[in-house]
Amino acid sequence: MSAELGLSGESSCVDGERPLRLYVAVDGQLPGHPGHDVALLWTDGHGWEIAVEEPGGAELTVVARLRGAVEPPPRTVARWAGKLLSGQWPVPGERKDRPLLKQAG
């Protein structure tokens, strides 16, 4: 999926503990969240979410969740994230959700 988004994968991490979680830093900003870094998150059982880092970088606030399959094709995730980043807000499959804490690592 990193290749679909044009990312190198250097700013990502996997938490192998249960539930399995993945964090991928994304270039760009989301409309309505200027100055906030953006990340894609994947959690076993929840699937893909897009979040913004709160000031201080210790907490992430999920602003949308991709509905449907928990493990959709990378192209689907990239297209969804690209629409959000380009200002096509809201997009089908979006859902606002709860804050998550960013895992150190």
N, C-alpha and C positions, 0 to 999 in steps of 0.2 A: 504494500500500500504506500510506503514511503516513495517509491518510484512514481506511482500514479500522481502523487502530490508534488513531485519535484523536490523531495527532501533527501538528505544524505543519510538520515537515521542516526546521526551523531548525537542528537539531543533527544534520546529516548531511553526508557528503562522498562524492565519487566520485573514485576514482583511475583516470584514463584510460589509464594504462600497462598493458601486458600482464603478467599477466592482469588484466582489468578487475575492479575491486573497489568495493564500496559499503559504507558504514558508516552506520547509523542508530541514534542514541541512543534508548533506550526508558525511559519512566517506570516505576518500580516496582523490585522486587527479586525475585530468584529464591530459592525455598526452599533453605536450606542455604548461602546466600551473603549473609548480612546485611551491610549496609554497603557492598556492591559495586555500582557502577553497571552497568547492563545495556545491551547493544547487539545489534542484529541486523546480521549481516554477510552479504554476498553476494559470491561469487567465481565468476568465469567457470569453468565446469568442475566446481565443487563445489556450487553452489547456496546455499541459506540455512542459516545457523548462528546460534545464540544464544550470546553470550559474556558473561563478567563481567570488569570491569577489575580488575587486580591493584593493590595499594597503589602509589601513585606515578603511576598512570595511563599508563605507557608500554607495558604488555603486557596483552593480552587472552587469557583462557583460554576456549576453546570448550568448552561443556558439553553441547551437543546440536546435531545436524544433522538437518534435515528431509530425509528420504529421498524418492525419487521424482524427478519432473521437476526439472531445473535451474532452470527458469523457471515455477514453478507460478502459478496465479491469485493475486492479492493477498489475496483472501478466505481461501484455504488457509493462507497464511503468517500472516495475522492470527489466525486461529482457533488454529493451532499455538502461536504465541507467547503468546496469551492463556491457553491451557491451562497452559503452563509457568509463567507469572507468577502464575496463580491457585492454584498448588500441585498441579495435577493431574499429578504427576510419578511415573513416566515416562509419556510419551504415545506412541502409535504413531508411528513415523517418527523417534524420537529415537535418537541415537547419540553417545556421548562421543567426543571427538577430541583433537587435539593443540593446544598453545598457538600463538597467532599474534601477531605484533607489530603494533601499531596504527600505521598510516601517518600521518605528520604531514601537515597540510594542511587 
